[in-house]
Amino acid sequence: LGKPTARQERARPGAQHEDRPGFQYDHEAFLGKEEARSFDQLSPEESRQRLGKIVDRIDDNKDGYLTTEELKTWIKRVQKRYIFENVAKVWKDYDLNKDNKIAWEEYKQATYGYYL
């Protein structure tokens, strides 16, 4: 399991991201939207166990510590996965004729259809 560092500027329980109120923003950035929702349903003990496993996956060099770079790499990976999943979900809404291409007319119809 990941080991905490001796640094004093570690996040405090209940600490908030500066850009948005609440922990949900950081929670989603770290886990991804879907995974964050599943964590919301877990007991504190189950949540700690699963986070420990995730921290082990983030620790690329397996030294027991997380570096800023390891954390940045993890968050980028999570965000990319979210973007790809989101594109796959909305693709069906825009590809109206199901030819696996989105023409300008299809885009306009899916986006502004009831206005046109």
N, C-alpha and C positions, 0 to 999 in steps of 0.2 A: 504494500500500500504506500501511497505517497506520504512523505514526511513533511511536516510543517517546518518552515525556516525560522530562524531566530530574529528575523527582521521585524521591527516594531510597526512598520507602516502597512501591515497586512490588513485586509478588510475586516471591519467589525461586524458582528451579527446585526442585521438590520440596516447596514450601510446602504446608501443609495447611489445610483449612477448620477453624475452631475447633470447630464442632459435631460433626463426624464425622471419624474417622481416614481417611487416604488422600486421594488426589486425585480419586477416582472421583465423589464427591459434587459437587465443583465442575465437573468435566468434564461430568457429566450436566446440571447446572443451566445451563451455558453453551451446550451443544450439543443437549440433549435426549437421551433414553435411546438411541433407535435410532441417531442420528447419532454418539453417543459410541462405541457398539459398532463402527460402521464405521471410526472413527478409530483404534480399537485395532488394526486390521488393517493400518494404513498404515506405511510407513517414516517415520523422522523427517523426511526431506526432503519427502515427500508431505504429511505432516501440517502442516508449516510453511507450505507453499504453500496448502493448503486453508484453514488458519486465517487467513492473510493476506487471502484473498478474503472470509471471513466478517467479519473486522474492517472491511474496506471497506464491507460492507453495514450494519454497526452504526453507522458514522460518518455519522449522518443529515445533518449540515451540511457534510460533505465537506471539513473543514478539516485532515484528516490526523491528528487526535487524537481519542481517545475520552474523553467526559466520564462522570462517574458516572451522570448521567441517561440518557445514551445506552445505557450498559451495563445499567442497571435496566430500561429499556424493552425491550431485546433479551431479557433473561432472562425477563421477564413474557411476552413473545410466545412464546418457546420453551416455557415452562411451560403456557400456554394451549393450544398446539398439542398437547402431550403429553396434557393432560386430555381434549381433544376426541377424539383418536385412541383413548385408553383407553376412553372411554364408547362409542364406536362398536364397539370389539372386544367389550366385555362385554354390550352391548345384546342381541346374539343369544342369549346364555346366559339372559337374564332374560325375554325376549319369547318364551315357550314356544309360544304359539299363532300367532306370526308376524303379529299384527295391527298391529304398529308402536306398540303401547301396552303398558305393563307394569302389570298389575293387582296388587293386594296379594297375591292367591293365587299368582300367578306368581312374585312376588318371594320369598314365603315358600318356595315349592317349590324355586326355584333356589338360595336361600341355605341353607335348613335341611332340604331334602327328605328326606335319609336319616335325620334325627332325628324327623320328624313321623310 
